[in-house]
Amino acid sequence: MELQQLRLFLAAAESESFTRGAKRAFVSQPALSASIAKLEAELGVKLFTRNKRNVVLTPAGRTLFERATRIVGECNKARDELKHHGQQRRVRLGVINTLSITHVARLIEPYRRENPGLKLQVFDATMEEMEEFAGSGRIDMALTLLGDRPGHHHFTHTKPLFSESYKVAMSVHHHLCEVPSLSFEDLGKEPFISRSHCEYRFMLKDLLRSSGVRLNVAYVTNQDDRALSLVEQGVGIAIVPEHYDSPNIIKRPLSGLSAVRSVGFEWGASDNEQEINQFVDFASTVRWPY
């Protein structure tokens, strides 16, 4: 078992794809596949199962993943300390607070492990706060919603990652969970969990006004984990970005709500351009929702 085999194994496991894993590790996809096949033969176990969309670790694969993470992490740390001895690498990232923390962690945790000498600071922010952070120089780049908006002039570069629609989330036991889609009239009849920080709220208010429907707001929160927990417990339904997920909720489209948001990176001119570009390149190997 060689260190490079473990690196390629981790790249495939974390990106849940041999193609994205090969891109992350800067090798060809056949080379990565051959390396993992050789590792499986050496260990005498199957490490991945494959389906149409991605690859998933087997129980044996999960066991190796824990060990390999520690081994490769220590090697990366030693390499980074020697390579950047006496230098302080840093990236300050603003993250829009309507992006699921699961996807944020899927990006920053492996990047920190592969770059242990890097000081990666992450700030949650609303759209308005993101503009303030950029204007005052508190962040180098933003993982945020893309598109024109008032006062948006601090960033000059963009990198789209994925686009998504909004869905109505409800408990798996909700009486509407078998309905293929909901109407505004359905929305007005159910207790509603309002996510006060979400960018869709003004658009939704206009749509409701034009349809003559009033929401039955049962709870207002600016914390998405609270909103999802309330939905799971059956306190009400909520409108959430499509990538929000939980085994205890069902998501359904809302007829008449066709809005789509684009999520990606924005950044401007910076002395830290090399670190920013490296981080953006790495992010393209992460499995984002599509």
C-alpha positions in Angstrom: 0.0 0.0 0.0 1.5 3.3 -1.2 0.8 6.9 -0.1 -0.2 7.8 -3.6 -2.8 5.0 -3.6 -4.3 6.4 -0.5 -4.3 9.9 -1.9 -6.2 8.7 -5.0 -8.6 6.6 -2.9 -9.4 9.7 -0.7 -9.9 11.9 -3.8 -12.4 9.5 -5.2 -14.2 8.9 -1.9 -14.6 12.6 -1.1 -15.7 13.6 -4.5 -17.9 10.5 -4.8 -16.7 10.2 -8.4 -13.7 8.6 -10.2 -13.8 11.4 -12.7 -13.9 14.3 -10.2 -11.4 12.4 -8.0 -8.9 12.2 -10.9 -9.3 15.9 -11.6 -8.6 16.7 -7.9 -5.5 14.5 -7.9 -4.2 15.7 -11.3 -4.2 12.2 -12.9 -6.2 10.6 -15.6 -9.4 8.8 -14.8 -8.0 5.4 -16.0 -4.9 5.9 -13.8 -7.1 6.5 -10.8 -9.3 3.5 -11.6 -6.2 1.3 -12.0 -4.7 2.5 -8.7 -7.9 1.7 -6.8 -8.3 -1.7 -8.5 -4.7 -2.5 -7.5 -5.4 -1.4 -3.9 -8.6 -3.5 -3.8 -6.7 -6.5 -5.0 -3.9 -5.9 -2.5 -6.3 -5.6 0.4 -8.7 -8.4 -0.8 -11.8 -6.2 -0.3 -14.1 -4.1 -2.4 -13.8 -0.4 -1.5 -16.5 1.2 -3.7 -19.9 0.3 -5.1 -20.9 2.1 -8.3 -24.2 3.4 -9.5 -25.3 5.7 -12.3 -24.5 9.0 -10.6 -21.6 8.4 -8.2 -19.5 5.9 -6.3 -20.1 5.0 -2.6 -17.8 3.5 0.0 -18.4 0.0 1.1 -18.1 -0.8 4.9 -14.5 -1.8 4.2 -14.0 1.4 2.3 -15.3 3.5 5.2 -12.8 1.7 7.5 -9.9 2.5 5.2 -11.2 6.1 4.8 -10.8 6.8 8.5 -7.2 5.4 8.5 -6.2 7.0 5.2 -7.5 10.4 6.3 -5.2 10.4 9.3 -2.2 9.0 7.4 -2.4 11.4 4.4 -3.3 14.3 6.7 -0.1 13.9 8.6 2.0 13.6 5.4 0.4 16.7 4.0 1.1 18.6 7.2 4.7 17.6 7.1 5.0 18.6 3.4 3.2 21.9 3.9 5.2 22.9 7.0 8.5 22.3 5.1 7.4 23.8 1.8 6.0 27.0 3.3 8.3 27.3 6.2 8.0 30.8 7.7 5.1 31.8 5.4 1.5 32.3 6.5 -1.0 31.2 3.8 -4.5 32.5 4.2 -7.9 32.5 2.5 -10.9 34.4 4.0 -14.1 33.0 2.6 -17.6 34.4 3.0 -20.4 31.8 2.7 -24.0 32.7 2.1 -26.1 31.5 5.0 -28.7 29.9 2.9 -26.3 27.2 1.7 -26.5 23.9 3.5 -23.7 23.4 6.0 -23.3 19.8 4.7 -22.1 21.1 1.3 -19.9 23.7 3.0 -18.2 21.1 5.1 -17.7 18.9 2.1 -15.6 21.7 0.6 -13.6 23.1 3.5 -12.8 19.9 5.5 -10.8 18.1 2.8 -9.2 21.3 1.6 -7.9 22.1 5.1 -6.6 18.6 5.4 -4.8 18.8 2.0 -3.4 22.3 2.9 -2.7 22.1 6.7 -0.4 25.2 6.5 -3.3 27.3 5.2 -5.3 29.5 7.5 -8.8 29.1 6.0 -11.3 31.5 7.7 -15.0 31.0 6.9 -17.6 33.6 7.7 -21.4 33.0 7.4 -23.2 36.0 6.0 -26.4 37.3 4.5 -26.3 38.9 1.0 -26.1 42.4 2.6 -23.3 41.4 5.0 -21.4 39.8 2.2 -21.2 43.1 0.4 -20.1 44.8 3.6 -17.4 42.2 4.2 -16.1 42.6 0.7 -16.1 46.4 0.8 -14.2 46.5 4.1 -11.6 43.9 3.0 -12.7 41.2 5.5 -13.0 38.5 2.9 -11.0 37.5 -0.1 -13.8 35.7 -1.9 -17.5 34.7 -1.5 -19.4 31.5 -2.0 -22.7 33.2 -2.7 -25.7 33.7 -5.1 -24.6 34.9 -8.5 -26.3 37.6 -10.5 -26.8 41.4 -10.7 -27.9 43.1 -7.6 -27.8 46.7 -6.3 -24.5 47.8 -4.8 -22.7 44.8 -6.2 -19.3 46.1 -7.4 -16.6 44.6 -5.2 -16.2 41.4 -7.1 -15.0 41.2 -10.7 -14.6 37.4 -11.2 -17.2 34.6 -10.9 -17.2 30.8 -11.0 -20.7 29.1 -11.1 -21.0 25.9 -9.2 -24.6 24.8 -9.5 -28.2 26.1 -10.0 -31.3 25.1 -8.2 -35.0 25.8 -7.8 -37.0 26.2 -4.6 -39.3 23.5 -3.2 -41.9 23.1 -0.5 -40.5 21.0 2.4 -42.8 19.0 4.7 -42.6 16.1 7.1 -42.6 12.6 5.6 -45.9 12.1 7.6 -47.6 15.3 6.3 -51.0 14.7 4.7 -49.8 16.4 1.5 -46.7 14.3 1.1 -48.2 12.2 -1.7 -49.3 15.2 -3.7 -47.0 15.7 -6.8 -47.0 19.5 -6.5 -48.6 22.2 -4.3 -50.6 25.3 -5.3 -50.6 28.7 -3.6 -54.0 27.8 -2.1 -52.4 24.7 -0.5 -49.7 26.9 0.9 -52.2 29.2 2.5 -54.0 26.4 4.3 -51.0 25.0 6.1 -48.9 26.3 9.1 -45.9 28.0 7.5 -42.3 28.1 8.8 -40.8 31.4 7.5 -37.1 31.6 6.8 -36.7 35.4 7.4 -33.2 35.6 5.9 -34.0 33.8 2.6 -33.7 35.8 -0.6 -37.0 34.4 -2.0 -39.2 36.1 0.6 -40.0 39.3 -1.3 -40.6 37.5 -4.6 -43.0 35.0 -2.7 -44.8 37.9 -1.1 -45.5 39.4 -4.5 -46.7 36.1 -5.9 -49.0 35.5 -2.9 -50.4 39.0 -3.1 -51.2 38.5 -6.8 -52.9 35.2 -6.1 -54.9 36.5 -3.1 -53.4 34.0 -0.7 -52.2 34.9 2.8 -49.7 32.7 4.6 -50.5 31.1 8.0 -47.1 31.9 9.5 -46.6 29.6 12.5 -42.9 30.3 13.2 -40.3 32.8 12.0 -36.6 31.9 12.1 -33.3 33.0 10.6 -31.7 29.7 11.3 -32.1 26.9 8.7 -31.4 24.0 11.1 -34.3 25.3 13.2 -36.6 25.6 10.2 -35.8 22.0 9.0 -36.2 20.6 12.5 -39.6 22.3 12.8 -40.6 20.9 9.4 -39.5 17.4 10.5 -41.5 17.6 13.7 -44.6 18.5 11.7 -44.9 22.1 13.1 -45.4 23.4 9.5 -44.1 23.5 6.0 -41.4 25.7 4.5 -40.0 26.8 1.2 -36.3 25.9 0.9 -33.6 25.7 -1.7 -33.8 22.4 -3.5 -30.5 21.0 -2.2 -31.7 21.1 1.4 -32.2 17.5 2.4 -33.1 15.3 5.3 -34.4 11.7 5.5 -37.4 13.0 7.5 -38.7 15.6 4.9 -40.3 15.4 1.5 -39.9 18.2 -1.0 -42.5 19.1 -3.6 -42.6 21.8 -6.3 -44.9 24.8 -5.9 -46.9 25.6 -9.0 -46.3 29.1 -10.1 -42.9 29.4 -8.4 -40.3 29.1 -11.2 -37.4 31.0 -9.6 -34.0 29.5 -9.9 -30.9 30.6 -8.1 -27.2 30.2 -9.2 -24.6 29.5 -6.5 -20.9 30.0 -7.0 -17.7 32.0 -6.2 -17.1 35.7 -6.6 -13.8 37.5 -6.0 -12.0 40.6 -7.0 -8.4 41.7 -7.7 -6.2 40.5 -4.8 -2.6 39.9 -3.8 -3.9 36.5 -2.8 -4.8 35.5 -6.3 -2.8 32.2 -6.3 -4.5 30.9 -3.2 -7.9 32.0 -4.5 -7.5 30.2 -7.8 -6.2 27.1 -6.2 -9.3 27.0 -3.9 -11.7 27.6 -6.8 -10.0 24.8 -8.8 -10.4 22.4 -5.9 -14.1 23.4 -5.4 -14.8 22.2 -9.0 -13.9 18.6 -7.8 -16.5 18.6 -5.0 -19.9 16.9 -5.6 -22.4 19.8 -5.7 -26.1 19.3 -6.2 -27.3 19.6 -9.8 
